[in-house]
Amino acid sequence: MINKTEEKIMQSWNKTVNPVVSITCVVFNHENFIEDTLDGFLSQNTNYSFEVLIHDDVSTDATVEIIERYRKKFPNIIKPLYQKVNQYSQGNNPLAILFSEVKGEYMAHCDGDDHWTDENKLQLQITEMKKYPELDMSFHYASGLFAKKKCNTYGKQGDENRVFTTQEVILGGGEFCATSSLIFRSRLLKKIPKWFYKTMVGDYPIQVLGAASGEGALYINKNMSIYRVGDSTSWTSALKETENSYKQLHLANRFLNDLNETLEKKYNPEFTKVIADKNFAFLCKTSFPIEYRENLYKEFEHTLTAKQKRIWHFVFSKLRVIINLPSPKNIKLKILWWLC
């Protein structure tokens, strides 16, 4: 736990009725990470107030106990929301549940298995946002963390601050912005469509909605957070399983079409491309059983480009032959990967 008192954190704050920033954090069985996450929040040096809104979705490990220790020490800052029934399993978006609790002019987000690494993140990011009052969203890049070692950077979009268009955010996909980097003006929440509350993948839709709300997103060229990959409780790890990936693909098609409709098809070419590329990428995953890919092609053929269809028919005619080859499995996979 961070070696600071609540009084020390709050002594530099301007006194306001509501916090200037509401930090939202979604947690579930994050006992190994939540201390780093909360310490990253509480280490922020700001001249304005902030609150930390935590949604715990009925964790079965020691996550709640850890949060409670922080709440008791920082009762004016740490504000947990403990569920009695797991909301994700009920089809409810845990992030969206926190929206009604947000009081700040700005909303910063970081999941419970990620954390901030720069104590000036909030102050710097919001100072930059104030230069662009028309924009509702900003982000920076982050370091990936795999097995306690930093790996690839996420959301690195150049070497200088700049404003990206909504089209660029859409085409960039879910990894265009590191989730742990996102800050929105809270006025965006009034524009969130009802379907978002039942969407189980909140990162990409909120990025697109944030960019579209202000006709762009501010990128800050600084690494100020960690995005965890590969852990058994992380989202990326969960998606490795074939069945989960298949379900997530269907979900992605649904929310991408919903996003397109919500934005009145203003960005229809971009959404059409993203949907086609996402579906085709699944077809080319050699780790997935061929039956999944066959079914997917039949179901989503209408979303693919003519070129993608030609490639699929060329590859598919060879899949059965290659799979039945007596060669080692790893050689088969390499052949399939090359064909795709």
C-alpha positions as a Markdown table, in Angstrom:
| # | Residue | x | y | z |
|---|---|---|---|---|
| 1 | Met | 0.0 | 0.0 | 0.0 |
| 2 | Ile | 1.2 | 3.5 | -0.9 |
| 3 | Asn | 3.0 | 5.4 | 1.9 |
| 4 | Lys | 0.7 | 8.4 | 1.8 |
| 5 | Thr | -2.1 | 9.6 | 4.0 |
| 6 | Glu | -5.4 | 10.9 | 2.6 |
| 7 | Glu | -4.7 | 14.3 | 4.0 |
| 8 | Lys | -1.4 | 14.4 | 2.2 |
| 9 | Ile | -3.0 | 13.5 | -1.1 |
| 10 | Met | -5.8 | 16.1 | -0.7 |
| 11 | Gln | -3.9 | 19.0 | 0.7 |
| 12 | Ser | -3.1 | 20.5 | -2.8 |
| 13 | Trp | -6.7 | 20.1 | -4.1 |
| 14 | Asn | -8.8 | 23.0 | -5.0 |
| 15 | Lys | -12.0 | 22.7 | -2.9 |
| 16 | Thr | -14.9 | 21.9 | -5.1 |
| 17 | Val | -18.3 | 20.3 | -4.4 |
| 18 | Asn | -17.7 | 17.5 | -6.9 |
| 19 | Pro | -14.4 | 15.8 | -7.8 |
| 20 | Val | -12.9 | 17.1 | -11.1 |
| 21 | Val | -12.0 | 13.6 | -12.1 |
| 22 | Ser | -13.8 | 10.3 | -11.6 |
| 23 | Ile | -11.5 | 7.3 | -12.0 |
| 24 | Thr | -13.4 | 4.2 | -13.0 |
| 25 | Cys | -12.0 | 0.7 | -12.3 |
| 26 | Val | -13.6 | -2.6 | -13.1 |
| 27 | Val | -12.2 | -5.6 | -11.1 |
| 28 | Phe | -12.8 | -9.3 | -10.8 |
| 29 | Asn | -10.4 | -11.7 | -9.1 |
| 30 | His | -7.5 | -9.2 | -9.3 |
| 31 | Glu | -5.9 | -9.9 | -5.9 |
| 32 | Asn | -2.5 | -10.1 | -7.5 |
| 33 | Phe | -2.8 | -6.7 | -9.2 |
| 34 | Ile | -5.2 | -4.4 | -7.5 |
| 35 | Glu | -2.7 | -2.9 | -5.1 |
| 36 | Asp | -0.6 | -1.7 | -8.0 |
| 37 | Thr | -3.7 | -0.3 | -9.6 |
| 38 | Leu | -4.9 | 1.6 | -6.5 |
| 39 | Asp | -1.4 | 2.8 | -5.7 |
| 40 | Gly | -1.2 | 4.2 | -9.2 |
| 41 | Phe | -4.4 | 6.2 | -8.7 |
| 42 | Leu | -3.4 | 7.5 | -5.2 |
| 43 | Ser | 0.1 | 8.5 | -6.3 |
| 44 | Gln | -1.3 | 11.1 | -8.7 |
| 45 | Asn | -0.1 | 14.7 | -8.1 |
| 46 | Thr | -2.9 | 17.0 | -9.0 |
| 47 | Asn | -4.2 | 20.4 | -7.9 |
| 48 | Tyr | -7.8 | 19.3 | -8.2 |
| 49 | Ser | -9.8 | 16.5 | -6.6 |
| 50 | Phe | -10.4 | 13.0 | -7.8 |
| 51 | Glu | -12.4 | 10.0 | -6.7 |
| 52 | Val | -11.9 | 6.3 | -7.4 |
| 53 | Leu | -15.0 | 4.3 | -8.4 |
| 54 | Ile | -14.4 | 0.6 | -8.2 |
| 55 | His | -16.9 | -2.0 | -9.4 |
| 56 | Asp | -16.2 | -5.5 | -8.0 |
| 57 | Asp | -18.2 | -8.2 | -9.8 |
| 58 | Val | -18.3 | -10.7 | -6.9 |
| 59 | Ser | -14.7 | -11.6 | -6.8 |
| 60 | Thr | -14.0 | -15.0 | -5.2 |
| 61 | Asp | -10.4 | -14.3 | -4.1 |
| 62 | Ala | -9.0 | -11.6 | -1.7 |
| 63 | Thr | -9.7 | -8.7 | -4.0 |
| 64 | Val | -12.5 | -7.3 | -1.9 |
| 65 | Glu | -10.4 | -7.5 | 1.3 |
| 66 | Ile | -7.7 | -5.5 | -0.3 |
| 67 | Ile | -10.1 | -2.9 | -1.6 |
| 68 | Glu | -11.6 | -2.6 | 1.9 |
| 69 | Arg | -8.2 | -1.9 | 3.4 |
| 70 | Tyr | -7.7 | 1.0 | 1.0 |
| 71 | Arg | -11.3 | 2.2 | 1.5 |
| 72 | Lys | -10.7 | 2.5 | 5.3 |
| 73 | Lys | -7.5 | 4.4 | 4.9 |
| 74 | Phe | -8.8 | 6.7 | 2.0 |
| 75 | Pro | -12.6 | 6.9 | 2.7 |
| 76 | Asn | -13.0 | 10.2 | 0.8 |
| 77 | Ile | -11.3 | 8.9 | -2.3 |
| 78 | Ile | -11.9 | 5.1 | -2.6 |
| 79 | Lys | -15.5 | 4.4 | -3.3 |
| 80 | Pro | -16.3 | 0.7 | -4.0 |
| 81 | Leu | -19.4 | -0.7 | -5.5 |
| 82 | Tyr | -19.8 | -4.4 | -4.5 |
| 83 | Gln | -22.2 | -6.6 | -6.4 |
| 84 | Lys | -24.1 | -9.5 | -4.8 |
| 85 | Val | -24.7 | -11.1 | -8.2 |
| 86 | Asn | -22.1 | -11.2 | -11.0 |
| 87 | Gln | -23.3 | -8.6 | -13.5 |
| 88 | Tyr | -21.2 | -9.8 | -16.4 |
| 89 | Ser | -22.9 | -13.2 | -16.2 |
| 90 | Gln | -26.2 | -11.3 | -16.3 |
| 91 | Gly | -25.3 | -9.6 | -19.6 |
| 92 | Asn | -24.6 | -6.3 | -18.0 |
| 93 | Asn | -21.5 | -4.2 | -18.8 |
| 94 | Pro | -19.6 | -3.5 | -15.5 |
| 95 | Leu | -18.1 | -0.3 | -16.8 |
| 96 | Ala | -21.4 | 1.0 | -17.8 |
| 97 | Ile | -22.8 | 0.4 | -14.3 |
| 98 | Leu | -20.2 | 2.9 | -13.0 |
| 99 | Phe | -21.4 | 5.6 | -15.4 |
| 100 | Ser | -24.3 | 6.6 | -13.1 |
| 101 | Glu | -21.8 | 7.1 | -10.2 |
| 102 | Val | -19.5 | 9.5 | -12.1 |
| 103 | Lys | -19.5 | 13.0 | -10.6 |
| 104 | Gly | -16.4 | 14.5 | -12.2 |
| 105 | Glu | -16.1 | 16.7 | -15.2 |
| 106 | Tyr | -13.6 | 14.1 | -16.6 |
| 107 | Met | -13.7 | 10.3 | -16.4 |
| 108 | Ala | -10.4 | 8.3 | -16.4 |
| 109 | His | -10.5 | 4.6 | -16.8 |
| 110 | Cys | -8.1 | 1.7 | -15.8 |
| 111 | Asp | -9.0 | -1.9 | -15.3 |
| 112 | Gly | -8.0 | -3.7 | -12.1 |
| 113 | Asp | -5.3 | -5.7 | -13.7 |
| 114 | Asp | -3.6 | -2.7 | -15.3 |
| 115 | His | -2.0 | 0.3 | -13.6 |
| 116 | Trp | -0.6 | 3.8 | -14.0 |
| 117 | Thr | 3.1 | 4.4 | -13.9 |
| 118 | Asp | 3.4 | 8.2 | -14.0 |
| 119 | Glu | 2.4 | 10.2 | -11.0 |
| 120 | Asn | 1.7 | 13.2 | -13.2 |
| 121 | Lys | -0.6 | 11.4 | -15.7 |
| 122 | Leu | -3.9 | 13.0 | -14.7 |
| 123 | Gln | -2.5 | 16.5 | -14.4 |
| 124 | Leu | -0.6 | 16.3 | -17.7 |
| 125 | Gln | -3.4 | 14.6 | -19.7 |
| 126 | Ile | -6.1 | 16.9 | -18.6 |
| 127 | Thr | -4.0 | 20.0 | -19.1 |
| 128 | Glu | -3.5 | 18.9 | -22.7 |
| 129 | Met | -7.2 | 18.2 | -23.1 |
| 130 | Lys | -8.1 | 21.7 | -22.0 |
| 131 | Lys | -6.3 | 23.0 | -25.1 |
| 132 | Tyr | -8.9 | 21.2 | -27.2 |
| 133 | Pro | -12.3 | 22.0 | -25.6 |
| 134 | Glu | -14.1 | 20.4 | -28.6 |
| 135 | Leu | -12.6 | 17.0 | -28.0 |
| 136 | Asp | -14.2 | 14.5 | -25.5 |
| 137 | Met | -11.4 | 11.9 | -25.4 |
| 138 | Ser | -7.6 | 11.6 | -25.0 |
| 139 | Phe | -5.1 | 8.7 | -24.7 |
| 140 | His | -1.4 | 7.9 | -24.5 |
| 141 | Tyr | 0.6 | 4.8 | -25.1 |
| 142 | Ala | 1.4 | 2.1 | -22.6 |
| 143 | Ser | 3.8 | -0.8 | -21.9 |
| 144 | Gly | 2.6 | -4.4 | -22.1 |
| 145 | Leu | 3.5 | -6.5 | -19.1 |
| 146 | Phe | 4.0 | -10.2 | -19.6 |
| 147 | Ala | 5.2 | -12.4 | -16.7 |
| 148 | Lys | 6.4 | -9.3 | -14.8 |
| 149 | Lys | 8.5 | -8.2 | -17.8 |
| 150 | Lys | 7.7 | -5.2 | -20.0 |
| 151 | Cys | 7.1 | -6.2 | -23.6 |
| 152 | Asn | 5.5 | -4.5 | -26.6 |
| 153 | Thr | 4.1 | -1.0 | -26.4 |
| 154 | Tyr | 0.3 | -0.5 | -26.9 |
| 155 | Gly | -1.3 | 2.5 | -28.4 |
| 156 | Lys | 2.0 | 4.1 | -29.7 |
| 157 | Gln | 0.7 | 6.3 | -32.5 |
| 158 | Gly | 3.7 | 8.4 | -33.5 |
| 159 | Asp | 6.3 | 10.5 | -31.9 |
| 160 | Glu | 4.4 | 13.7 | -31.1 |
| 161 | Asn | 1.1 | 14.8 | -29.7 |
| 162 | Arg | -1.7 | 15.1 | -32.3 |
| 163 | Val | -5.4 | 14.7 | -32.9 |
| 164 | Phe | -6.5 | 11.6 | -34.6 |
| 165 | Thr | -9.7 | 11.5 | -36.7 |
| 166 | Thr | -12.7 | 9.3 | -35.8 |
| 167 | Gln | -12.0 | 7.3 | -39.0 |
| 168 | Glu | -8.5 | 6.6 | -37.8 |
| 169 | Val | -9.7 | 5.4 | -34.4 |
| 170 | Ile | -12.3 | 3.1 | -36.0 |
| 171 | Leu | -9.8 | 1.6 | -38.4 |
| 172 | Gly | -7.2 | 1.2 | -35.6 |
| 173 | Gly | -9.4 | -1.4 | -33.9 |
| 174 | Gly | -9.5 | -2.1 | -30.1 |
| 175 | Glu | -5.7 | -1.8 | -29.7 |
| 176 | Phe | -5.5 | 1.7 | -31.2 |
| 177 | Cys | -5.8 | 3.1 | -27.7 |
| 178 | Ala | -4.5 | 1.4 | -24.5 |
| 179 | Thr | -7.5 | 1.1 | -22.2 |
| 180 | Ser | -5.4 | 2.1 | -19.2 |
| 181 | Ser | -4.7 | 5.5 | -20.9 |
| 182 | Leu | -8.3 | 6.7 | -21.6 |
| 183 | Ile | -9.7 | 9.9 | -20.3 |
| 184 | Phe | -13.1 | 11.3 | -21.4 |
| 185 | Arg | -15.1 | 14.4 | -20.7 |
| 186 | Ser | -18.0 | 13.2 | -18.7 |
| 187 | Arg | -20.5 | 14.9 | -21.0 |
| 188 | Leu | -19.9 | 12.0 | -23.3 |
| 189 | Leu | -21.9 | 9.8 | -21.0 |
| 190 | Lys | -25.1 | 11.6 | -22.0 |
| 191 | Lys | -24.6 | 10.2 | -25.5 |
| 192 | Ile | -24.0 | 6.6 | -24.6 |
| 193 | Pro | -26.6 | 4.4 | -26.4 |
| 194 | Lys | -28.7 | 1.9 | -24.4 |
| 195 | Trp | -27.2 | -1.1 | -26.2 |
| 196 | Phe | -23.8 | -0.3 | -24.7 |
| 197 | Tyr | -25.1 | -1.3 | -21.3 |
| 198 | Lys | -25.5 | -4.8 | -22.6 |
| 199 | Thr | -22.2 | -5.0 | -24.5 |
| 200 | Met | -19.6 | -7.2 | -22.9 |
| 201 | Val | -16.7 | -5.6 | -24.6 |
| 202 | Gly | -16.5 | -1.9 | -23.5 |
| 203 | Asp | -13.1 | -0.8 | -24.6 |
| 204 | Tyr | -13.5 | -0.4 | -28.4 |
| 205 | Pro | -17.1 | 1.0 | -28.4 |
| 206 | Ile | -16.3 | 3.7 | -25.8 |
| 207 | Gln | -13.2 | 4.7 | -27.8 |
| 208 | Val | -15.2 | 5.1 | -31.0 |
| 209 | Leu | -18.0 | 6.9 | -29.3 |
| 210 | Gly | -15.5 | 9.2 | -27.5 |
| 211 | Ala | -13.8 | 10.1 | -30.7 |
| 212 | Ala | -17.0 | 10.5 | -32.7 |
| 213 | Ser | -18.5 | 12.8 | -30.0 |
| 214 | Gly | -15.8 | 15.4 | -30.5 |
| 215 | Glu | -14.8 | 14.5 | -34.1 |
| 216 | Gly | -11.4 | 13.2 | -33.0 |
| 217 | Ala | -9.2 | 12.0 | -30.2 |
| 218 | Leu | -6.1 | 13.6 | -28.6 |
| 219 | Tyr | -3.0 | 11.4 | -28.6 |
| 220 | Ile | -0.3 | 12.3 | -26.0 |
| 221 | Asn | 3.1 | 10.9 | -26.9 |
| 222 | Lys | 4.1 | 9.6 | -23.4 |
| 223 | Asn | 4.1 | 6.2 | -21.8 |
| 224 | Met | 2.2 | 6.5 | -18.6 |
| 225 | Ser | 0.6 | 3.1 | -17.8 |
| 226 | Ile | 0.8 | -0.7 | -18.0 |
| 227 | Tyr | -1.4 | -3.0 | -19.9 |
| 228 | Arg | -1.2 | -6.6 | -18.7 |
| 229 | Val | -1.2 | -9.4 | -21.2 |
| 230 | Gly | -1.1 | -13.2 | -20.9 |
| 231 | Asp | -2.2 | -13.6 | -17.3 |
| 232 | Ser | -4.9 | -16.2 | -16.6 |
| 233 | Thr | -7.3 | -13.5 | -15.4 |
| 234 | Ser | -6.6 | -11.0 | -18.1 |
| 235 | Trp | -9.0 | -10.4 | -21.1 |
| 236 | Thr | -6.4 | -11.3 | -23.7 |
| 237 | Ser | -5.8 | -14.7 | -22.0 |
| 238 | Ala | -9.5 | -15.5 | -21.9 |
| 239 | Leu | -9.8 | -14.8 | -25.6 |
| 240 | Lys | -7.2 | -17.5 | -26.4 |
| 241 | Glu | -9.7 | -20.3 | -26.0 |
| 242 | Thr | -11.4 | -21.2 | -29.3 |
| 243 | Glu | -15.0 | -21.2 | -27.9 |
| 244 | Asn | -14.5 | -17.8 | -26.2 |
| 245 | Ser | -13.0 | -16.4 | -29.4 |
| 246 | Tyr | -15.8 | -17.6 | -31.5 |
| 247 | Lys | -18.4 | -16.0 | -29.1 |
| 248 | Gln | -16.4 | -12.8 | -29.0 |
| 249 | Leu | -16.4 | -12.7 | -32.8 |
| 250 | His | -20.1 | -12.8 | -32.9 |
| 251 | Leu | -20.3 | -10.2 | -30.2 |
| 252 | Ala | -17.9 | -8.0 | -32.1 |
| 253 | Asn | -20.0 | -8.2 | -35.3 |
| 254 | Arg | -23.0 | -7.2 | -33.3 |
| 255 | Phe | -21.6 | -4.2 | -31.6 |
| 256 | Leu | -19.8 | -3.0 | -34.7 |
| 257 | Asn | -23.1 | -2.9 | -36.5 |
| 258 | Asp | -24.7 | -1.2 | -33.5 |
| 259 | Leu | -22.0 | 1.4 | -33.5 |
| 260 | Asn | -22.4 | 2.0 | -37.2 |
| 261 | Glu | -26.2 | 2.5 | -36.7 |
| 262 | Thr | -25.7 | 4.7 | -33.7 |
| 263 | Leu | -23.4 | 7.0 | -35.7 |
| 264 | Glu | -26.0 | 7.0 | -38.5 |
| 265 | Lys | -23.6 | 5.2 | -40.9 |
| 266 | Lys | -21.5 | 8.3 | -41.2 |
| 267 | Tyr | -18.4 | 6.0 | -41.0 |
| 268 | Asn | -19.9 | 3.1 | -42.9 |
| 269 | Pro | -16.8 | 2.4 | -45.2 |
| 270 | Glu | -14.6 | 2.2 | -42.1 |
| 271 | Phe | -16.9 | -0.1 | -40.2 |
| 272 | Thr | -17.4 | -2.3 | -43.3 |
| 273 | Lys | -13.6 | -2.7 | -43.5 |
| 274 | Val | -13.1 | -3.4 | -39.8 |
| 275 | Ile | -15.9 | -6.1 | -39.8 |
| 276 | Ala | -14.5 | -7.8 | -43.0 |
| 277 | Asp | -10.9 | -7.8 | -41.7 |
| 278 | Lys | -11.9 | -9.1 | -38.3 |
| 279 | Asn | -13.9 | -11.9 | -39.7 |
| 280 | Phe | -11.3 | -12.8 | -42.2 |
| 281 | Ala | -8.6 | -12.8 | -39.6 |
| 282 | Phe | -10.5 | -15.5 | -37.7 |
| 283 | Leu | -10.7 | -17.6 | -40.8 |
| 284 | Cys | -6.9 | -17.5 | -40.9 |
| 285 | Lys | -6.2 | -18.6 | -37.3 |
| 286 | Thr | -4.6 | -22.0 | -37.8 |
| 287 | Ser | -5.0 | -22.8 | -34.1 |
| 288 | Phe | -8.8 | -23.0 | -34.5 |
| 289 | Pro | -10.6 | -26.2 | -35.7 |
| 290 | Ile | -11.5 | -26.1 | -39.3 |
| 291 | Glu | -15.1 | -26.7 | -38.5 |
| 292 | Tyr | -15.3 | -23.3 | -36.7 |
| 293 | Arg | -13.8 | -21.6 | -39.7 |
| 294 | Glu | -16.1 | -23.4 | -42.1 |
| 295 | Asn | -19.2 | -22.4 | -40.2 |
| 296 | Leu | -17.9 | -18.8 | -39.8 |
| 297 | Tyr | -17.4 | -18.5 | -43.6 |
| 298 | Lys | -20.9 | -19.6 | -44.3 |
| 299 | Glu | -22.3 | -17.2 | -41.7 |
| 300 | Phe | -20.2 | -14.1 | -42.5 |
| 301 | Glu | -19.4 | -14.6 | -46.2 |
| 302 | His | -21.6 | -11.5 | -47.0 |
| 303 | Thr | -19.3 | -9.3 | -44.9 |
| 304 | Leu | -16.1 | -10.2 | -46.7 |
| 305 | Thr | -14.5 | -8.4 | -49.6 |
| 306 | Ala | -14.2 | -10.1 | -53.0 |
| 307 | Lys | -10.5 | -10.5 | -52.6 |
| 308 | Gln | -11.0 | -12.2 | -49.2 |
| 309 | Lys | -13.5 | -14.6 | -50.7 |
| 310 | Arg | -11.1 | -15.6 | -53.5 |
| 311 | Ile | -8.3 | -16.2 | -51.0 |
| 312 | Trp | -10.6 | -18.3 | -48.7 |
| 313 | His | -11.7 | -20.5 | -51.6 |
| 314 | Phe | -8.1 | -21.0 | -52.8 |
| 315 | Val | -7.0 | -21.9 | -49.3 |
| 316 | Phe | -10.0 | -23.9 | -48.3 |
| 317 | Ser | -9.5 | -26.3 | -51.3 |
| 318 | Lys | -6.1 | -27.2 | -49.8 |
| 319 | Leu | -7.0 | -27.3 | -46.1 |
| 320 | Arg | -8.3 | -30.8 | -46.0 |
| 321 | Val | -5.4 | -32.1 | -48.0 |
| 322 | Ile | -2.8 | -30.5 | -45.8 |
| 323 | Ile | -4.5 | -31.5 | -42.6 |
| 324 | Asn | -4.4 | -35.2 | -43.7 |
| 325 | Leu | -0.7 | -35.0 | -44.5 |
| 326 | Pro | 1.4 | -37.4 | -42.4 |
| 327 | Ser | 3.9 | -34.6 | -41.7 |
| 328 | Pro | 4.4 | -33.2 | -38.2 |
| 329 | Lys | 1.7 | -30.9 | -36.9 |
| 330 | Asn | 3.9 | -27.9 | -36.6 |
| 331 | Ile | 4.8 | -28.2 | -40.3 |
| 332 | Lys | 1.2 | -28.3 | -41.2 |
| 333 | Leu | 0.4 | -25.2 | -39.2 |
| 334 | Lys | 3.3 | -23.3 | -40.9 |
| 335 | Ile | 1.9 | -24.3 | -44.3 |
| 336 | Leu | -1.6 | -23.1 | -43.4 |
| 337 | Trp | -0.3 | -19.9 | -41.9 |
| 338 | Trp | 1.7 | -19.2 | -45.1 |
| 339 | Leu | -1.4 | -19.8 | -47.3 |
| 340 | Cys | -3.5 | -17.5 | -45.2 |
